[in-house]
Amino acid sequence: MGNCLTSSSSSDVSKKKKALPIDTAFRLPSPLPTWPPGEGFASGSIDLGGIHVCQCGISSSSPKVWATHEGGPGNLGASFFEPSSIPDGYYMLGCYGQPNNRLLSGWVLAAKDDSDDDSLLKQPIDYTLVWSSESLKIKQVGNGYIWLPIAPQGYKAVGHVITNTKDKPSLQKIRCVRSDFTDETENDTWIWGPGKEVDAKQINFFSSRPKNRGTQYMGVRVGTFVAQNPPLPCLKNVKANLSYMPNLRQIETLFQAYSPWIYFHPNEAYLPSSVSWFFVNGALLYMKGEESKPVPIQVTGSNLPQGGANDGNYWLDLPIDEATKERVKKGDLQNSQVYLHVKPMLGATYSDIAIWVFYPFNGAAKAKVEFINISLGRIGEHVGDWEHVTLRVSNFNGELHSMYFSEHSGGSWVNASELEFQGGNKPCTYSSLHGHAMYSKPGLVLQGSGEIGIRNDTAKSKIVMDTGLQFSLVAAEYLGSTTIVEPPWLNYFREWGPKISYNLADEIKKVEKVLPGKLKTAFEKFINGLPDEVLGQEGPTGPKVKRNWNGDEV
């Protein structure tokens, strides 16, 4: 492959360096299952409309071209590789880089031109040296040189080449892509820069992703790193080919393989239930102007208003009877289930499996104000709480790539190599006390700034939900409306709880009574800046109204 890392320079790190996370290659705990037969899912390659692409995994046997041991995330440096095991007829599109602070795990796409006239891929006509590490006084193994392929007219480079010599790479090493098979990108995660944080005045390397992402967008992630702004383009699925998405049986097998465990805090009082349990146990439909005549809800939600917009004319609420209301608030874990929505993502090279969890009630929030922990009274309470996590699975091989954790009004992606697994390839999820935000690790996450914020307490307790035991596939639009019949409640676009009428100022004053004077102003400013979703003042809407139903998570 040419540029293997074999020699040292005067600024090299010691050969006795401490082992780094990247020195260990990540593998899922258990082998992948045998996928049921289908059309193109997990077949190893994907046709983007004439360009076939495959994922070339980066492993400990992949040629490491250059590495540095300082700067970047955690100040541990980064490593850069050429892909190995490129199949015959396929060509490299770019090199791979990742921070040293996590296990080695990644891939880059290789491409093959299947057009009749071989017009979709061309070798570059030259290279431009973008950057070298020669002048940097950093811990590094050799020197690194980043090259930009100069594409022929009508073509674009989608990745950089890295070498450890000043010699230009061979023109045969990489291929450029015809412009109509490319799409816009944006920087994603930080891979490396000379400093401990991103410094716009210095070179920084990022991973990149399609700028426009969602079920209707066809940008395809290449897996390479970028070292310039604006970043290099990505690939594009020009024919919007969805034949590589999983079929019904494959979806079921995927979810049985990766169904998460959800751990609840040992003090959690408000647990999930199924939607049907909520309905048959007394949930009521209210209509504006007829508040005195609430209507019981049918088990499937068949009498709920369908479609339209959240116009404030309808909402759901708990039973009127106080004893029944308190019982329903607590949910019923034994009768709970999760609801799956499967959708194409990143040009249908990935399948996103969104896993929705319903809670009849969201409890009051707690805050940490420096050294003081306080209950926030009614702040944070609301009826009808929808939370979710999302599995992102490669359509090339069916392997779990990453997992998204929803956290109130935001959330975060976690690479598979950084997940906690239990019982094979099933990731663990931790639901926060009362607020039900999802996290990948137990402990305290403070939602705020400095020493003031909303407490999100999670722990591994005996209260746990195995999502693989009770689940329902409620939507996968690409399979067609005859394959999956959506339940009526899914198309109820109004609020799943009433608007809370408590006086926020009064609630704040109750809390401030226990705070020292200097903390009162800071606390009040913090609370007033929280979104309504966290405050619990607005009734939440259902899954299909969320932006991520057709879009990407973030």
Solvent accessible surface area in square Angstrom, and as a share of the most:
residue,aa,sasa,rsa
1,M,113,0.51
2,G,68,0.66
3,N,21,0.11
4,C,58,0.35
5,L,44,0.22
6,T,120,0.70
7,S,78,0.50
8,S,73,0.47
9,S,42,0.27
10,S,126,0.81
11,S,43,0.28
12,D,31,0.16
13,V,25,0.15
14,S,73,0.47
15,K,193,0.82
16,K,190,0.80
17,K,81,0.34
18,K,177,0.75
19,A,80,0.62
20,L,24,0.12
21,P,50,0.32
22,I,7,0.03
23,D,67,0.35
24,T,78,0.45
25,A,24,0.18
26,F,38,0.16
27,R,179,0.65
28,L,21,0.10
29,P,79,0.50
30,S,39,0.25
31,P,124,0.78
32,L,62,0.31
33,P,47,0.30
34,T,129,0.75
35,W,40,0.14
36,P,17,0.11
37,P,108,0.68
38,G,47,0.45
39,E,147,0.66
40,G,6,0.05
41,F,12,0.05
42,A,27,0.21
43,S,73,0.47
44,G,38,0.36
45,S,29,0.19
46,I,1,0.01
47,D,35,0.18
48,L,0,0.00
49,G,17,0.17
50,G,14,0.13
51,I,0,0.00
52,H,42,0.19
53,V,0,0.00
54,C,10,0.06
55,Q,37,0.16
56,C,6,0.04
57,G,47,0.45
58,I,10,0.05
59,S,36,0.23
60,S,91,0.58
61,S,94,0.60
62,S,6,0.04
63,P,17,0.10
64,K,61,0.26
65,V,0,0.00
66,W,0,0.00
67,A,1,0.01
68,T,0,0.00
69,H,28,0.12
70,E,47,0.21
71,G,0,0.00
72,G,0,0.00
73,P,27,0.17
74,G,60,0.58
75,N,55,0.28
76,L,60,0.30
77,G,0,0.00
78,A,0,0.00
79,S,1,0.01
80,F,0,0.00
81,F,6,0.02
82,E,0,0.00
83,P,1,0.00
84,S,21,0.14
85,S,105,0.68
86,I,46,0.23
87,P,58,0.36
88,D,143,0.74
89,G,45,0.44
90,Y,28,0.11
91,Y,83,0.32
92,M,6,0.02
93,L,0,0.00
94,G,0,0.00
95,C,0,0.00
96,Y,14,0.05
97,G,5,0.05
98,Q,1,0.00
99,P,13,0.08
100,N,0,0.00
101,N,61,0.31
102,R,48,0.17
103,L,55,0.27
104,L,8,0.04
105,S,19,0.12
106,G,22,0.22
107,W,29,0.10
108,V,1,0.00
109,L,1,0.00
110,A,1,0.01
111,A,0,0.00
112,K,60,0.25
113,D,27,0.14
114,D,68,0.35
115,S,27,0.18
116,D,157,0.81
117,D,101,0.52
118,D,86,0.45
119,S,22,0.14
120,L,7,0.03
121,L,13,0.07
122,K,81,0.34
123,Q,63,0.28
124,P,1,0.01
125,I,110,0.56
126,D,57,0.30
127,Y,7,0.03
128,T,66,0.38
129,L,82,0.41
130,V,50,0.29
131,W,35,0.12
132,S,28,0.18
133,S,0,0.00
134,E,76,0.34
135,S,94,0.61
136,L,42,0.21
137,K,192,0.81
138,I,17,0.09
139,K,113,0.48
140,Q,1,0.01
141,V,25,0.14
142,G,13,0.12
143,N,41,0.21
144,G,0,0.00
145,Y,10,0.04
146,I,0,0.00
147,W,10,0.04
148,L,38,0.19
149,P,4,0.02
150,I,57,0.29
151,A,25,0.19
152,P,29,0.18
153,Q,182,0.81
154,G,43,0.42
155,Y,37,0.14
156,K,90,0.38
157,A,9,0.07
158,V,3,0.02
159,G,0,0.00
160,H,0,0.00
161,V,0,0.00
162,I,0,0.00
163,T,2,0.01
164,N,38,0.19
165,T,61,0.35
166,K,139,0.59
167,D,101,0.53
168,K,113,0.48
169,P,12,0.08
170,S,63,0.41
171,L,65,0.32
172,Q,112,0.50
173,K,43,0.18
174,I,2,0.01
175,R,27,0.10
176,C,1,0.00
177,V,0,0.00
178,R,78,0.28
179,S,40,0.26
180,D,76,0.40
181,F,8,0.03
182,T,14,0.08
183,D,40,0.21
184,E,103,0.46
185,T,14,0.08
186,E,52,0.23
187,N,53,0.27
188,D,42,0.22
189,T,83,0.48
190,W,41,0.14
191,I,5,0.03
192,W,0,0.00
193,G,1,0.01
194,P,24,0.15
195,G,21,0.21
196,K,141,0.60
197,E,135,0.61
198,V,79,0.45
199,D,51,0.26
200,A,104,0.81
201,K,191,0.81
202,Q,77,0.34
203,I,38,0.19
204,N,18,0.09
205,F,0,0.00
206,F,35,0.15
207,S,20,0.13
208,S,16,0.10
209,R,44,0.16
210,P,1,0.01
211,K,105,0.44
212,N,66,0.34
213,R,37,0.13
214,G,2,0.01
215,T,37,0.21
216,Q,118,0.52
217,Y,89,0.34
218,M,25,0.11
219,G,1,0.01
220,V,1,0.00
221,R,42,0.15
222,V,7,0.04
223,G,18,0.17
224,T,7,0.04
225,F,0,0.00
226,V,3,0.02
227,A,4,0.03
228,Q,61,0.27
229,N,128,0.66
230,P,106,0.67
231,P,24,0.15
232,L,12,0.06
233,P,27,0.17
234,C,4,0.02
235,L,1,0.00
236,K,72,0.30
237,N,1,0.01
238,V,57,0.33
239,K,149,0.63
240,A,50,0.39
241,N,40,0.20
242,L,69,0.34
243,S,31,0.20
244,Y,29,0.11
245,M,12,0.05
246,P,0,0.00
247,N,47,0.24
248,L,67,0.34
249,R,146,0.53
250,Q,3,0.02
251,I,1,0.00
252,E,80,0.36
253,T,32,0.19
254,L,0,0.00
255,F,0,0.00
256,Q,88,0.39
257,A,18,0.14
258,Y,0,0.00
259,S,0,0.00
260,P,0,0.00
261,W,50,0.18
262,I,0,0.00
263,Y,16,0.06
264,F,0,0.00
265,H,24,0.11
266,P,72,0.45
267,N,104,0.53
268,E,13,0.06
269,A,46,0.36
270,Y,42,0.16
271,L,32,0.16
272,P,0,0.00
273,S,0,0.00
274,S,6,0.04
275,V,1,0.00
276,S,43,0.28
277,W,28,0.10
278,F,0,0.00
279,F,5,0.02
280,V,93,0.53
281,N,29,0.15
282,G,28,0.27
283,A,0,0.00
284,L,19,0.10
285,L,15,0.07
286,Y,28,0.11
287,M,70,0.31
288,K,130,0.55
289,G,66,0.64
290,E,78,0.35
291,E,84,0.38
292,S,101,0.65
293,K,140,0.59
294,P,31,0.20
295,V,69,0.40
296,P,92,0.58
297,I,10,0.05
298,Q,100,0.44
299,V,77,0.44
300,T,63,0.36
301,G,0,0.00
302,S,69,0.45
303,N,54,0.28
304,L,6,0.03
305,P,29,0.18
306,Q,89,0.40
307,G,19,0.18
308,G,64,0.61
309,A,68,0.53
310,N,63,0.32
311,D,76,0.39
312,G,35,0.34
313,N,57,0.29
314,Y,51,0.19
315,W,45,0.16
316,L,0,0.00
317,D,33,0.17
318,L,7,0.04
319,P,8,0.05
320,I,114,0.58
321,D,83,0.43
322,E,111,0.50
323,A,79,0.61
324,T,35,0.20
325,K,51,0.22
326,E,78,0.35
327,R,116,0.42
328,V,0,0.00
329,K,35,0.15
330,K,114,0.48
331,G,13,0.13
332,D,33,0.17
333,L,35,0.17
334,Q,158,0.70
335,N,81,0.42
336,S,6,0.04
337,Q,43,0.19
338,V,0,0.00
339,Y,11,0.04
340,L,0,0.00
341,H,1,0.01
342,V,0,0.00
343,K,2,0.01
344,P,11,0.07
345,M,1,0.00
346,L,6,0.03
347,G,0,0.00
348,A,2,0.02
349,T,2,0.01
350,Y,3,0.01
351,S,0,0.00
352,D,0,0.00
353,I,0,0.00
354,A,1,0.01
355,I,0,0.00
356,W,4,0.01
357,V,0,0.00
358,F,0,0.00
359,Y,0,0.00
360,P,0,0.00
361,F,11,0.04
362,N,11,0.06
363,G,1,0.01
364,A,18,0.14
365,A,15,0.12
366,K,85,0.36
367,A,0,0.00
368,K,42,0.18
369,V,0,0.00
370,E,60,0.27
371,F,154,0.64
372,I,33,0.17
373,N,93,0.48
374,I,18,0.09
375,S,68,0.44
376,L,0,0.00
377,G,38,0.36
378,R,107,0.39
379,I,0,0.00
380,G,2,0.02
381,E,42,0.19
382,H,11,0.05
383,V,6,0.03
384,G,0,0.00
385,D,6,0.03
386,W,15,0.05
387,E,13,0.06
388,H,16,0.07
389,V,0,0.00
390,T,0,0.00
391,L,0,0.00
392,R,12,0.04
393,V,0,0.00
394,S,4,0.03
395,N,0,0.00
396,F,5,0.02
397,N,56,0.29
398,G,0,0.00
399,E,64,0.29
400,L,3,0.01
401,H,49,0.22
402,S,8,0.05
403,M,0,0.00
404,Y,7,0.03
405,F,1,0.00
406,S,6,0.04
407,E,40,0.18
408,H,32,0.14
409,S,72,0.46
410,G,37,0.35
411,G,24,0.23
412,S,46,0.30
413,W,62,0.22
414,V,24,0.14
415,N,35,0.18
416,A,3,0.03
417,S,12,0.08
418,E,76,0.34
419,L,17,0.08
420,E,59,0.26
421,F,39,0.16
422,Q,58,0.26
423,G,59,0.57
424,G,26,0.25
425,N,7,0.04
426,K,34,0.14
427,P,0,0.00
428,C,0,0.00
429,T,0,0.00
430,Y,1,0.00
431,S,1,0.00
432,S,0,0.00
433,L,26,0.13
434,H,35,0.16
435,G,14,0.13
436,H,0,0.00
437,A,0,0.00
438,M,0,0.00
439,Y,19,0.07
440,S,18,0.11
441,K,121,0.51
442,P,68,0.43
443,G,36,0.34
444,L,78,0.39
445,V,63,0.36
446,L,53,0.26
447,Q,46,0.21
448,G,48,0.46
449,S,87,0.56
450,G,69,0.67
451,E,99,0.44
452,I,22,0.11
453,G,0,0.00
454,I,5,0.03
455,R,49,0.18
456,N,2,0.01
457,D,24,0.12
458,T,9,0.05
459,A,29,0.23
460,K,101,0.43
461,S,19,0.12
462,K,203,0.86
463,I,47,0.24
464,V,50,0.29
465,M,13,0.06
466,D,31,0.16
467,T,0,0.00
468,G,8,0.07
469,L,134,0.67
470,Q,101,0.45
471,F,53,0.22
472,S,39,0.25
473,L,33,0.17
474,V,5,0.03
475,A,1,0.00
476,A,3,0.02
477,E,88,0.39
478,Y,45,0.17
479,L,44,0.22
480,G,32,0.31
481,S,96,0.62
482,T,128,0.75
483,T,60,0.35
484,I,19,0.10
485,V,128,0.74
486,E,48,0.21
487,P,27,0.17
488,P,40,0.25
489,W,14,0.05
490,L,3,0.01
491,N,33,0.17
492,Y,2,0.01
493,F,46,0.19
494,R,23,0.09
495,E,25,0.11
496,W,1,0.00
497,G,0,0.00
498,P,24,0.15
499,K,135,0.57
500,I,25,0.13
501,S,108,0.70
502,Y,18,0.07
503,N,86,0.44
504,L,32,0.16
505,A,55,0.42
506,D,69,0.36
507,E,10,0.04
508,I,6,0.03
509,K,126,0.53
510,K,120,0.51
511,V,8,0.04
512,E,22,0.10
513,K,163,0.69
514,V,90,0.52
515,L,9,0.04
516,P,53,0.33
517,G,56,0.54
518,K,160,0.68
519,L,7,0.03
520,K,73,0.31
521,T,105,0.61
522,A,42,0.32
523,F,0,0.00
524,E,75,0.34
525,K,161,0.68
526,F,32,0.13
527,I,0,0.00
528,N,89,0.46
529,G,64,0.62
530,L,19,0.09
531,P,59,0.37
532,D,68,0.35
533,E,93,0.42
534,V,10,0.06
535,L,6,0.03
536,G,0,0.00
537,Q,37,0.17
538,E,65,0.29
539,G,5,0.05
540,P,24,0.15
541,T,22,0.13
542,G,3,0.03
543,P,3,0.02
544,K,47,0.20
545,V,62,0.35
546,K,58,0.24
547,R,164,0.60
548,N,12,0.06
549,W,7,0.03
550,N,81,0.42
551,G,12,0.12
552,D,5,0.03
553,E,6,0.03
554,V,63,0.36
